[in-house]
Amino acid sequence: MLPRRERLRRRKDFLACYNEGKAYAQAHLVLYVRPQPGGRRFGFVVGKKVGKAVVRNRVKRRLRAACRECLPGLIDGFDAVFVARKNAGEADYRQLLREMQNLFRSAKVWKESAEP
């Protein structure tokens, strides 16, 4: 689990990310990034199109774990929301991790010196 200060929890924070942020997409994930002074916060959205509750919860767990693995390579000062696409339930952990790293690079929040 991410520390409480690094999680988006309020609806208005998610909506601000969608409306004011910039979107980046891969095959299984869409990333919305919004500059925000201070630290960094993350939110995860897995809709019912992804599958039944067991599949959705598995995808959320994988996304949170992949995000924790990426934390050392990220800069501060942004809010990010990951939205799982319909086929995200078919992706394994390594695919999701690779896509997440690519999305962070596209959004320019990945430290250049960090290992992939």
N, C-alpha and C positions, 0 to 999 in steps of 0.2 A: 504494500500500500504506500502510496506517495504521502509525504508529510502533509498535514492539514493546510499549511500555508501555501503549498504548491498545487492545490486542487481548486478548480472552479466549482462553486456550489450553487450560486444564485442564477436564476433564470435570466436576469438582466445582464449578467456577465456573459452568458452564452449568446444572448441576442446581440450584445455589443460586438462580440467576436464575429458573428455572422454578418452583421450590417456594416461595421467599420473596418473589418479585417480583410485581408487578401486571401484568396483561395488557391490551393495547389492540389493537384490530383494525381493519383496513381491508380493502378488496376483495382485495388481492394480498399483504398483509403482516400479520404479527402481531408486536407488540413486547412483550417482557417487560423491565420496568425494576425494578431493585432498588437502593435507596439504599446507597452504599458510600463511606465517608470517603476523602478523597484525590482522585485524578483521576477520569477516566472511561474505561471500557473497553467495547469492542464485540465482539460475536460474530455470525456469520451462519450460518444453517442452511438448506440447500436439499436437501430429501429427494428420493427417487427418483420420487415422484408428480409432480414438476414436469416431468420429461422425462429424456431420455438425457443422458449426461455433457456433451456440447457445450452443451446448453441450460442445464443446472444451472450449469456454469462461467460461462456468459454472465450468468446472473442474479446469481451471486456477485460478478462483476466490476462489474456495474451497481450493486449494493447498496453495495459498498465505495466506489465513486466518488461515489455520492450522499451517503454518510456523510461523506466527506472534504469535500464541498461544504457540508455542514451544520455542520461543526465550529466555525466562528467564532461561530455563533449559539447554542451550547449552554453550559449551566452545568456546573460540575464536581460530582463527588460521586455518581456512579451507575455501575452496570453495566447494559448493555443487550444483549439478544439479539433479532435479527430472524429470524423464521421465515417463509420464503416459502411461500405457499399454492400449491395445485395449478395455478392459472391464472397464476402469476407469470411464466411463460415467455412469455406472450402480451403482457405489458405492455412498453411502451417505457421508455426511461430517464427521460423527463420525468414519466410517470405514477408511476414508483417514487419519484422525488425528491419529488414533491408529496405522495404518501402518507406518506413518511418524515417530512417536515416537519409534516404534520398529526398524526402519531403522537407526535412530540416535543412538540408543543403540548399534546396531550391528556394526556401524562405529566407536564406542567409542568416540563420540563427545557429548554425553549426560552426564551432571553432575550427579554423583552418588547420591548426596543429593537432587536432584530435584524430585518432585512428578510426577508420570506419568499422 
